[in-house]
């Protein structure tokens, strides 16, 4: 609880406030000089005349409040917003207020030492000044944080809009270069587009990808939609960075990922997005990364879904009369045989069965489909149908996870 003071002391304190108000310009100059002398950060970021104006505004507001009148506006809040605009750290602003408050206390103490004013009046003003310092720094910090949050939200929205426009191909050439600068991408390639399927609506498929690529010297910009996370990455050293990028995506193992071929012109990004999406459709299993051009069979299976679906049904028609579980066993065995480079032993290892079991299942597949695995054309047809079938299953699983 604040101590009560006599009317005489209160009147004397108001008179002292009026005396300080007459010295406003002088005090602002001296305060600004003290702050600049003690704060290297402010010396490098704020012009002296701007700091002097801010000091004058804060001193004037303080004297108005000490005189018992409500201030017009809030100088500390204005200072907080200006700090964000000028790039001044909040800690430096706190230091400035501490330095300024110490300066005013020293001025009060020196005034009291001359004997013209009573110690009670000087102490009363000093006490009120320190109390208002807390109010000032609170107002400054709140406005600083609010302004910073507003600017960050604007930057995030603008960055998101720029990435979307880049991916859609809706930027004219001058806008492309501005977008590249704001997204920290070079004006020339090589670039690559990465498309990853999200596990749930608007969930990040690759939550640490930007930091991961940064560590490889690969800059990137990303856009998250309801079903995909799509990024443009710049590879200044594609010879080693491209394969390392694929390794990192493959090591993540949680998402299906499609990657476009390398391209040089940022204006071609929308075309690269289309190729990355086609490659993504060929990445049938979670954790699988398909690069357009490196896995032609998967990409071909995904390129014309309607046509390929009809073709696959024709190729696998001989399996239609089988129980679903038997049909699945034959196709999974064929997939393991493909992944094992046509080795029954390797397929058996992957499936945890005997090699003779693999051979038996493959013979049944040949009998049912009328296609021999010794005939390269027949193997190609079955491989294409298998990739299409795997794409069906993956698409159904994604649709089910999103509907759930």
Secondary structure, DSSP 8 states (H G I E B T S, - for coil): ------HHHHHHHHHHHHHHHHTHHHHHHHHHHHHHHH-HHHHHHS-HHHHHHHHHHHHHHHHHHHTT---SS-HHHHHHHHHHHHT--HHHHHHHHHHHHHHHHHHHHHHHHTTSS-HHHHHHHHHHHHHHHHHHHHHHHHHHHHHHHHHHHHHHHHHHHHHHHHHHT---HHHHHHHHHHTT--SS--EEEEEEE-SSTT--SSTTHHHHHHHTT-EEEEEE-SSEEEEEEE-TTHHHHHHHHHHHHHHH-SS-EEE---BS-GGGHHHHHHHHHHHHHH--STT-EEETTT-HHHHHHHHSHHHHHHHHHHHTGGGTTS-HHHHHHHHHHHHHHHHTTT-HHHHHHHHTS-HHHHHHHHHHHHHHHT--TTSHHHHHHHHHHHHHHHHHHHHHHHHHHHH-
